[in-house]
Amino acid sequence: QVQLAESGGGSAQSGGSLRLSCAASGLTHYRTCMGWFRQAPGKEREGVAIINVDGITSYAESVKGRFTISQDNAKNTLYLQMNSLKPEDTAMYYCASDRFYCSGMTESGQFRYWGQGTQVTVSS
């Protein structure tokens, strides 16, 4: 199986930057598809960014051009670089992984493994 642990969340001002990390352990083929999701209080969980085993990335329109998903296979770590942060980016951010191949944005229900989440708060 896969174990995921997020870190790097915190507080930032509007226009600032944060980098989230997701340390992954487990078999590589269970990390064929990885992604970042977020959920704000009272709102549904939404996909933020996806990366597959081939390094192909996809982004939600709301973060495109501001966020970058990447992975360091040697360190078994997934990253989400968040720039030009906005108050509407405030949410709990989750790392997710699955063994099945994905291309393009993927619904949260397709991911089997999840981290505990890390809070991101952006103030004006």
N, C-alpha and C positions, 0 to 999 in steps of 0.2 A: 504494500500500500504506500501512500504518500502522506507525509506530514509537512504542514506548511506553517510558517511563523512570520507574521508581518512585523515590521518595525519602521521607524522613521516618521511616523505621524506626529502631529503637534499643532501649534498655532502659527499662523502667518498673517501678514497684512495683505490687503488687496494689492495685486501686482507682484507679490513675492513668489518665492519658489520653495518647494519641498521635494525631497526624493524618498520614495517609499521603497523598502526592500522586502522581499519574500524569500526566506531561506527554505529550501525544499530538500527533503530527504526521501529516499525510497527508490524504487526501480525507475529507470529512465523512461521506459515505455508507458509508465503511468503519468508522465508529464508531456505527453504528445501535444496537448493543447493546454495553454495556461492563459490566465487573464486576470484583470482587475475589475472589480465591481464596487459599487458604492450604494449606500442607503442612508438617506436622511430621515429624521423622525417624521412619521406620518406619510412617507412616500414609499413607493415600491423600489425594490432593488433594481438597479440599472447597470448595464454593461458599460465599462469605461474604455477598456483596451484589451485586445486579444493578440497573442502571438502563438504560432504553431511551431512544430518541430523543425520546419524548414526555415524558420525565421520570418515568416510572412506576418505582417502586423495589420490590425484593423482598429479603428477608433470610432467612438461615438462622435457624432457631428458637433456636439457641445464642447468637446475637448480637442478636436482636431486642430493641429497647429500649435497647441499649447502643451500638451502632454506627449511623452514619448515612452513607449514600453520597450524594454530590452531584457536580455538575459545573458548571464555569464555562466556558461555551461561548466567551466572548470570549477567555479565556486558554487554551483548548484543554486544560483540566486536569480530571482526575477526582480526587475526594477520598474518603477514608474516615476519618471522625472516629470514634475508638475511645475510649469512656469506660468507666469501671468495669471496667478490665482485670483479667483473671484469669490465673493461671499457665497454664491450658489454652489461652489465646489465643496462647501462644508458638508461632511458626511462621514459615516464609518466606511472605511475602505477595506475590502476583502480581497485576498488572493485566492484563486481557485485553479484546480488542475483536473485533467481527465486523460484517460488512456486513448480515447478515440480522436482521430484526426479532425481538425477543424480548419476552415478557411472562411475568412470574413467574420463579422460579429456573430457571436454565439450566445444563446439564451442561458441564463444561470442554471436552469434545470438540466442542462447537458453536462454540468460539471459535478463530479462525484466528491472531490476532496476540497475542503475549505479551511482557511486559517481562521483565527479568532477575531481578526479585524484590528485596525488601528485608526484612531480618530484623527480627522483633519478638520481644523476649524480656521476659517478665513474671515477676518474682520475688515470692516471698512476703514 
